[in-house]
Amino acid sequence: MTQSAVEQPVISPSSKGKGHHKGLYVLFFTEMWERFGYYLMIGIFFLYLVDPATNGGKGLDTTKAADLVGSYIALVYLSPFLGGLMADRYLGYRRAVILGGVLLAAGYFSLAVPGDMAMYVGLGLIIIGNGFFKPNIGTILGNIYNREDLRAKKDVAYNIFYMGVNIGAFICNFVAAYLRNHYGWGHAFAAAGVGMLIGLIIFATNQKVIASGDVRKEPSPDDMPMAKIVSLVFLPAIIAATLGYFMNDILGHTLFHTRSNDAFMFACVPIIIFYIRLYTTSQKREDKRGLGALLAFFAVAIVFWVIYNQNSTGLTIWADQYTDRSMSAGVEEAAKPLGMLQTVTTDPHAVTQVDEHFRAVTDASGKVVETQGPDLYFQNVPKDQWPKDGKMRLISTEIFQSINPFFIVAFSLMVVGLFGWLAKRGKEPTTPVKVAMGIFLAGASSLLMVVAASMTNVYLDKTSMGWLFGTYAVFTVGEILVSPIGLSMVSKLSPPRVTALMMGGWYLVNAIAGKVAGLMATFWDEFIDKKLYFLILVVSAAVAGVVMLMISKWIASVVKEKTGSY
């Protein structure tokens, strides 16, 4: 999630009063409900894909499910590049948000309809809708707070705004768990659509309040024409993606384990070359230094976001298959009214057939084989711990997705207070050093998973849910240091003529990281020793953190040149 503050907003009856602009609260609740739907999707999508068809799921194996989840996350983060440009130059920000919200709601409702065609249409609508919605609602808020009397409150306004992100992300998993456990997957996806409609109603009925934020800059001769962007970025990317998709036919095997991985990785090549050319062809020394520092920051940040996106891949698999999700009778009674309990049974019924390493068994056509047996949760539960009545109630897997937003709210004030205390003593780290610290903490969170995998034979027994709580807690502190930095660094370091393109570059970083996280998870079944999977993340974070420390003085000096502060 994104950094949030815990400061309570002061509501003013006037947009020019002592409190915040009324538009902040309109945007707060709109964003809260949109993020409710997005993180509900993130929480259950993988689980839905691997759930047997007899339960209403898609019955895919881990490789295919992780591939689809990774592709979805990658494209969701890639589409804001185009959506932001379209709003900036043609649609306007309010119309773009409304269009995006309608497409998002339609996409979630499509997922509630059975059938593969409805699912893929729904995913497409969500990806396009997010492209119009995500970059532009924040732009409206920024434009409102560019007013002279509100400018000093801008940082606090963004913190309040992003509180909505974490409220939505926290509550959505409880709703998803209740609906899918009691009514099925379709109702859970439909809830995301209902949430988006609520957000749209709030936004659409308060147009006058936020109208001042729908201000587009006048076209500048320095702006890169849309036709040039299409010819230099999108067309080469489409050609490269097509070539990547058919590499399996050309070489007889894929390069990155699946066709979609090959297509995406190939598509990224011309886009990355385009951004490098922005740097190499820049004529002004000041612009070149800013672009160079920004691209270096982007390259290092990819590792952080790969670890972040394990929440929808590796850590979801771990929570579902390898974590003891049972609870004491007292906790179970308290949790029951919240609808967060999943019932599993030892009674034979249709389940996915897996081998001793939890790998799904497939037939000659690659389709997952189903068999009669107990729920797969019991595969690594010793038989003497099986329930006597044949039924056990567990914490639903998606509930673990709410740990991160909870810790963000809990830790934000503490972290901000710590750096405020250091700042008064002249010892506050520079922004690049904070990023390095965040990357190291992300690596430390994966190190906890290495320890967890080392202490238990996960094919015979389950691990404590405390490992996941610890992992999310450590990572969250790192996220508070890194997550708010991205768009801020873009605004500080990029030349004005290419700011929109560099914003797209930041979303590209997130897109690549999401796809790499999915790519890694497609190899999950091949990592028999699971600690090696997480060890790759630890080593990658250590290298990225050291590199960030090495270039921190250079980046800090460029920021100082541009803004007058570190």
C-alpha positions in Angstrom: 0.0 0.0 0.0 1.0 3.6 0.0 2.2 5.5 3.0 -0.5 6.9 5.2 -0.5 9.4 8.0 -2.6 9.0 11.2 -3.2 12.7 11.6 -6.9 13.4 11.9 -8.2 15.8 9.3 -10.0 19.0 10.3 -13.2 19.6 8.3 -13.9 23.1 7.3 -17.3 24.3 6.0 -15.4 26.6 3.6 -12.8 25.6 1.0 -11.0 28.7 2.2 -11.3 28.1 5.9 -8.7 26.9 8.4 -9.2 23.3 7.6 -8.7 21.3 4.4 -10.5 21.8 1.1 -13.9 19.9 0.8 -12.6 18.2 -2.3 -10.1 16.3 -0.2 -12.8 14.3 1.4 -14.6 13.6 -1.9 -11.4 12.3 -3.3 -10.6 10.4 -0.1 -13.8 8.3 -0.2 -13.7 7.8 -3.9 -10.1 6.5 -3.7 -11.0 4.4 -0.6 -13.7 2.5 -2.5 -11.6 2.1 -5.6 -8.8 0.7 -3.6 -11.3 -1.5 -1.8 -12.0 -3.2 -5.1 -8.4 -3.3 -6.3 -7.0 -5.0 -3.1 -9.9 -7.3 -2.8 -9.0 -8.5 -6.3 -5.3 -8.8 -5.3 -6.3 -10.8 -2.2 -8.4 -13.5 -3.8 -7.4 -13.7 -7.5 -4.6 -16.3 -7.1 -6.7 -18.3 -4.7 -9.6 -18.2 -7.2 -7.4 -19.4 -10.0 -6.1 -22.4 -8.1 -9.3 -23.4 -6.5 -10.8 -26.6 -8.1 -13.6 -26.0 -10.6 -16.0 -28.0 -8.4 -15.6 -25.2 -5.8 -16.2 -22.5 -8.4 -12.6 -21.7 -9.1 -10.6 -22.1 -12.3 -8.6 -25.2 -11.2 -5.2 -24.0 -12.6 -1.8 -25.2 -11.4 0.5 -22.8 -9.6 2.6 -22.0 -12.7 -0.4 -20.9 -14.8 -2.1 -19.1 -11.9 1.1 -17.1 -11.0 1.7 -16.3 -14.7 -1.8 -14.8 -15.0 -1.6 -12.9 -11.7 1.8 -11.5 -12.7 0.5 -10.4 -16.1 -2.5 -8.7 -14.5 -0.4 -6.8 -12.1 2.1 -5.8 -14.8 -0.6 -4.4 -17.1 -2.5 -2.7 -14.3 0.6 -0.7 -13.5 1.5 -0.1 -17.2 -1.9 1.3 -18.3 -1.7 4.5 -16.2 1.1 5.7 -18.5 -1.4 6.0 -21.4 -4.4 6.9 -19.3 -2.5 9.8 -17.7 -1.4 11.1 -21.1 -4.9 10.9 -22.6 -6.4 12.8 -19.6 -3.6 15.4 -19.7 -4.1 16.1 -23.4 -7.6 15.2 -24.4 -10.1 14.0 -21.8 -9.6 16.1 -18.7 -9.0 14.6 -15.3 -12.6 14.3 -14.0 -13.9 12.7 -17.2 -11.0 10.3 -17.1 -11.7 9.3 -13.5 -15.4 8.7 -14.3 -14.6 6.7 -17.4 -12.0 4.7 -15.5 -14.4 4.0 -12.6 -17.2 2.8 -15.0 -14.7 0.4 -16.7 -13.4 -0.9 -13.4 -16.9 -1.6 -12.1 -17.8 -3.4 -15.3 -14.7 -5.4 -15.1 -15.3 -6.6 -11.5 -18.9 -7.5 -12.4 -17.6 -9.5 -15.4 -15.4 -11.5 -13.1 -18.5 -12.5 -11.2 -19.9 -14.2 -14.3 -18.8 -17.8 -14.8 -16.7 -18.7 -17.9 -13.2 -17.9 -19.2 -14.4 -15.4 -21.7 -16.1 -13.3 -19.0 -12.9 -13.5 -16.9 -10.6 -12.2 -19.6 -13.0 -9.5 -20.7 -13.2 -8.4 -17.0 -9.4 -8.3 -16.6 -9.1 -6.2 -19.8 -11.7 -3.7 -18.5 -10.0 -3.5 -15.1 -6.6 -2.9 -16.7 -7.9 -0.1 -19.0 -10.1 1.4 -16.3 -7.2 1.5 -13.8 -5.2 3.3 -16.5 -7.7 6.2 -16.6 -8.5 6.2 -12.9 -5.2 5.8 -11.0 -3.0 8.6 -12.3 -5.8 11.2 -12.5 -7.5 11.2 -9.2 -4.2 12.1 -7.5 -3.6 14.8 -10.1 -6.9 16.4 -9.2 -5.9 16.5 -5.6 -2.5 18.0 -6.4 -4.1 20.7 -8.6 -6.5 21.7 -5.8 -3.7 22.1 -3.4 -1.6 24.1 -5.8 -3.7 27.0 -4.7 -1.6 29.5 -2.8 -3.5 29.4 0.4 -3.5 25.5 0.4 0.0 24.8 -0.8 1.4 24.5 2.7 -1.1 21.8 3.5 -0.4 19.7 0.4 1.8 17.0 2.1 -0.7 16.5 4.9 -3.6 16.4 2.4 -1.8 13.6 0.5 -1.2 11.7 3.7 -4.9 12.0 4.6 -5.8 11.0 1.0 -3.7 7.9 1.2 -5.2 6.9 4.5 -8.2 6.0 2.3 -6.0 3.6 0.4 -5.2 1.7 3.5 -8.7 1.7 4.9 -10.0 0.3 1.7 -7.1 -2.3 1.6 -7.7 -3.3 5.2 -11.5 -3.9 5.1 -11.8 -5.5 1.7 -10.3 -8.8 2.7 -12.8 -9.3 5.5 -15.6 -8.7 3.0 -14.0 -11.0 0.4 -13.6 -13.8 3.0 -17.2 -13.5 4.2 -18.7 -13.5 0.7 -16.6 -16.3 -0.9 -16.9 -18.5 2.2 -20.7 -18.1 2.4 -21.8 -17.4 -1.2 -18.9 -18.1 -3.6 -16.2 -16.4 -5.6 -18.6 -14.5 -7.8 -20.2 -12.6 -5.0 -16.7 -11.5 -3.7 -15.8 -10.1 -7.1 -19.2 -8.4 -7.4 -18.5 -6.7 -4.1 -15.5 -5.0 -5.7 -17.8 -3.7 -8.4 -20.3 -2.4 -5.8 -17.5 -0.7 -4.0 -16.4 1.1 -7.2 -20.0 2.2 -7.9 -20.2 3.7 -4.5 -17.0 5.6 -5.1 -18.3 6.8 -8.5 -21.5 8.1 -7.0 -19.5 10.0 -4.4 -17.3 11.5 -7.1 -20.0 12.2 -9.6 -22.3 14.0 -7.2 -19.7 16.4 -6.0 -18.4 17.8 -9.2 -18.6 21.4 -8.2 -16.5 20.7 -5.1 -13.6 19.2 -7.1 -13.9 21.3 -10.3 -10.9 23.5 -9.4 -8.7 20.4 -9.6 -9.6 19.7 -13.3 -7.0 22.2 -14.7 -4.9 21.0 -17.5 -1.7 22.8 -18.5 -1.6 24.5 -21.8 0.1 22.6 -24.6 3.8 23.4 -24.9 6.1 23.2 -27.9 8.4 21.1 -25.6 5.7 18.4 -25.1 6.4 15.3 -27.1 3.6 14.8 -29.7 1.4 11.8 -29.1 2.2 10.5 -32.6 5.8 10.4 -31.7 5.2 8.6 -28.4 3.2 6.0 -30.3 5.9 5.5 -32.9 8.8 5.4 -30.5 7.2 3.6 -27.6 3.9 1.8 -28.2 4.4 0.5 -31.8 7.9 -1.0 -31.1 6.6 -2.5 -27.8 3.7 -4.2 -29.6 6.0 -5.6 -32.3 8.5 -6.8 -29.7 5.7 -8.4 -27.6 4.5 -10.3 -30.6 8.0 -11.5 -31.3 8.4 -12.6 -27.7 5.1 -14.4 -27.7 6.2 -16.6 -30.6 9.7 -17.3 -29.3 8.5 -20.7 -28.2 7.6 -21.5 -31.8 10.9 -20.1 -33.1 13.3 -21.7 -30.6 11.2 -24.6 -29.5 11.1 -23.4 -25.9 10.2 -20.2 -24.0 12.9 -17.9 -22.5 11.1 -16.9 -19.4 9.1 -20.0 -18.6 5.8 -18.9 -20.2 4.7 -17.2 -23.5 3.2 -14.2 -21.6 6.5 -13.7 -19.7 8.4 -13.7 -23.0 5.9 -11.3 -24.6 6.1 -8.8 -21.7 9.9 -8.9 -21.2 10.4 -8.4 -25.0 7.9 -5.5 -24.9 9.8 -3.8 -22.1 13.0 -3.6 -24.2 12.0 -0.8 -26.6 10.4 1.1 -23.8 13.6 0.9 -21.7 15.6 2.0 -24.7 13.3 4.9 -25.2 13.9 6.1 -21.6 17.7 5.6 -22.0 17.5 7.7 -25.2 15.8 10.5 -23.3 18.9 10.6 -21.1 21.5 10.3 -23.8 20.0 12.8 -26.1 19.3 15.4 -23.4 21.2 18.6 -24.3 21.1 20.5 -21.0 23.5 19.4 -18.3 20.9 20.0 -15.6 18.3 17.9 -17.4 20.8 15.1 -18.0 21.8 14.9 -14.4 18.2 14.8 -13.2 17.2 12.1 -15.7 20.3 10.1 -14.9 19.6 10.1 -11.2 16.0 9.3 -11.8 16.7 6.3 -14.1 19.3 5.0 -11.6 16.7 5.2 -8.8 14.1 3.4 -11.0 16.5 0.6 -11.7 17.3 0.0 -8.0 13.7 0.3 -6.9 12.6 -2.6 -9.1 14.0 -5.0 -6.5 11.9 -3.5 -3.7 8.7 -3.8 -5.7 9.4 -7.4 -6.7 9.5 -8.2 -3.0 6.3 -6.1 -2.4 4.4 -8.0 -5.0 5.1 -11.3 -3.3 2.0 -10.4 -1.3 -0.1 -11.6 -4.3 2.1 -14.5 -5.3 4.7 -16.2 -3.0 3.3 -15.0 0.3 -0.2 -15.9 -0.7 0.9 -19.4 -1.6 2.8 -19.6 1.7 -0.3 -18.5 3.7 -2.6 -20.9 1.9 -0.5 -24.1 1.9 2.2 -23.8 4.5 0.8 -21.7 7.3 -1.1 -23.1 10.3 -4.3 -21.1 10.0 -6.2 -22.8 12.9 -7.0 -20.9 16.1 -8.1 -21.3 19.6 -11.8 -21.8 20.5 -11.9 -18.3 22.0 -10.4 -16.6 18.9 -12.7 -18.7 16.7 -15.8 -17.5 18.5 -14.6 -13.9 18.1 -13.8 -14.3 14.5 -17.0 -16.1 13.5 -19.3 -12.9 13.4 -16.7 -11.3 11.0 -17.2 -14.1 8.5 -13.4 -14.5 8.2 -13.5 -18.3 8.8 -13.0 -20.9 6.1 -14.2 -24.4 6.8 -12.1 -27.4 5.6 -13.0 -31.0 5.9 -11.3 -34.4 6.0 -14.4 -36.0 4.3 -13.5 -37.2 0.7 -14.7 -34.8 -2.0 -13.3 -33.4 -5.3 -10.0 -31.8 -4.8 -6.9 -31.0 -6.9 -4.5 -34.0 -7.0 -1.1 -33.0 -5.9 2.2 -34.9 -5.3 4.2 -35.0 -2.0 5.6 -31.5 -2.8 2.2 -29.9 -3.3 2.7 -29.8 -7.1 -0.6 -30.2 -9.0 -0.8 -33.3 -11.1 -1.7 -32.7 -14.8 -2.8 -34.9 -17.6 -1.3 -35.2 -21.1 -3.1 -32.0 -22.2 -1.8 -30.0 -19.2 -5.2 -29.9 -17.4 -5.1 -30.3 -13.7 -6.3 -33.7 -12.5 -9.0 -33.8 -9.7 -9.4 -36.7 -7.2 -11.4 -37.6 -4.2 -9.9 -36.8 -0.9 -9.7 -34.4 2.1 -9.1 -30.6 1.6 -5.5 -30.0 0.6 -4.9 -28.1 3.8 -4.6 -31.4 5.6 -1.8 -32.7 3.3 0.9 -31.3 5.7 -1.1 -31.6 8.9 -0.1 -34.7 11.0 -3.1 -37.1 11.2 -3.1 -37.1 15.0 -4.1 -33.4 14.7 -7.0 -33.9 12.3 -10.4 -32.9 13.8 -12.4 -35.7 15.2 -15.6 -34.4 13.7 -13.9 -34.1 10.3 -14.3 -30.3 10.1 -11.9 -27.5 11.0 -12.4 -23.7 10.8 -9.5 -21.6 9.6 -8.6 -18.0 9.1 -9.2 -17.3 5.4 -6.0 -16.9 3.4 -6.9 -13.4 2.1 -7.1 -12.0 5.6 -3.3 -12.0 5.7 -3.4 -9.3 3.0 -4.8 -6.9 5.7 -1.7 -7.2 7.8 0.2 -4.8 5.7 -2.3 -1.8 5.6 -2.8 -2.3 9.4 0.9 -2.0 10.1 1.2 1.0 7.8 -1.4 2.9 9.9 0.2 1.6 13.1 3.8 2.5 12.1 3.6 5.6 10.0 3.4 8.1 12.9 6.2 6.3 14.7 8.5 6.4 11.6 7.6 10.0 10.8 8.2 11.0 14.4 11.6 9.3 14.4 12.8 11.2 11.4 11.4 14.4 12.8 13.4 13.9 15.9 16.5 13.2 13.9 15.9 16.3 11.7 15.9 18.6 14.7 19.3 17.2 15.6 20.6 17.6 12.0 20.9 13.8 11.7 18.0 12.9 9.4 19.2 10.7 6.5 18.9 12.0 2.9 16.0 10.7 0.8 18.3 8.3 -1.2 19.7 6.8 2.1 16.1 6.3 3.3 15.4 4.4 0.1 18.4 2.2 0.7 17.3 1.5 4.2 13.8 0.6 2.9 15.3 -1.9 0.4 17.5 -3.5 3.2 14.3 -3.9 5.3 12.5 -5.5 2.4 15.4 -7.9 2.2 15.2 -8.5 5.9 11.5 -9.4 5.6 12.4 -12.1 3.1 15.1 -13.3 5.4 12.5 -14.1 8.0 10.8 -16.3 5.4 14.2 -18.0 4.8 14.4 -18.8 8.5 10.7 -20.0 8.5 11.4 -22.4 5.6 14.6 -23.6 7.3 13.0 -24.4 10.6 10.1 -26.6 9.3 9.7 -29.4 6.8 6.7 -27.7 5.1 5.7 -30.9 3.3 5.1 -32.6 6.7 4.1 -29.8 9.0 2.9 -26.2 8.9 4.6 -23.0 10.1 3.3 -20.5 12.6 1.4 -17.5 11.2 3.7 -15.4 13.3 6.3 -15.6 10.5 3.9 -13.9 8.1 3.1 -11.2 10.7 6.8 -10.6 11.3 7.5 -10.5 7.5 4.8 -8.0 6.8 5.8 -5.9 9.9 9.4 -5.6 8.8 8.5 -4.9 5.2 6.0 -2.3 6.1 8.6 -0.1 7.8 10.6 -0.3 4.6 7.6 0.5 2.5 6.9 3.7 4.5 10.5 4.8 3.6 10.3 3.9 -0.1 6.7 4.0 -1.4 6.0 7.8 -1.0 9.3 8.6 -2.7 8.6 7.6 -6.2 6.3 10.2 -7.6 8.0 12.8 -5.4 11.4 12.0 -7.0 9.8 12.2 -10.5 8.4 15.7 -9.8 11.7 16.9 -8.3 14.2 15.5 -10.9 12.5 15.2 -14.3 12.6 18.1 -16.8 9.2 19.8 -17.1 8.9 18.8 -20.8 9.0 15.1 -20.0 7.4 14.9 -16.5 4.4 13.0 -17.7 6.6 10.5 -19.5 8.8 10.0 -16.4 5.6 9.4 -14.3 4.9 6.7 -16.9 8.4 5.4 -16.2 7.7 5.1 -12.5 4.6 3.0 -13.3 6.7 1.0 -15.7 9.0 0.1 -12.8 6.0 -1.2 -10.9 4.8 -3.1 -13.9 8.1 -4.8 -14.5 8.4 -5.7 -10.8 4.8 -7.1 -10.8 5.7 -9.3 -13.8 9.0 -10.4 -12.3 7.2 -11.4 -9.1 4.7 -13.4 -11.1 7.6 -14.9 -13.2 9.3 -16.0 -10.0 6.2 -17.6 -8.7 5.8 -19.6 -11.9 9.0 -21.4 -10.7 7.5 -22.0 -7.2 6.9 -25.7 -7.7 10.5 -26.2 -8.9 11.9 -24.8 -5.7 11.5 -27.9 -3.6 13.5 -26.2 -0.9 11.4 -23.1 -0.4 14.1 -21.1 1.4 16.0 -20.8 -1.9 13.1 -18.9 -3.4 13.2 -16.3 -0.6 17.0 -16.3 -0.5 17.0 -14.9 -4.1 15.0 -12.0 -2.8 17.3 -11.5 0.2 20.5 -11.4 -2.0 18.8 -9.2 -4.6 17.8 -6.7 -1.9 21.3 -6.7 -0.4 22.9 -5.9 -3.8 20.3 -3.2 -4.6 20.6 -1.7 -1.2 24.4 -1.5 -1.5 24.1 0.1 -5.0 21.7 2.6 -3.6 24.0 3.6 -0.8 26.9 3.9 -3.3 24.9 6.4 -5.5 23.1 8.1 -2.6 25.5 11.1 -2.4 25.2 11.7 -6.1 21.4 11.5 -6.2 21.2 13.7 -3.1 23.4 16.3 -4.7 21.2 16.3 -7.8 18.1 16.7 -5.7 19.8 19.6 -3.8 20.6 21.3 -7.1 17.0 21.0 -8.3 15.1 21.8 -5.1 17.5 23.4 -2.6 17.1 20.5 -0.1 17.9 16.9 0.2 
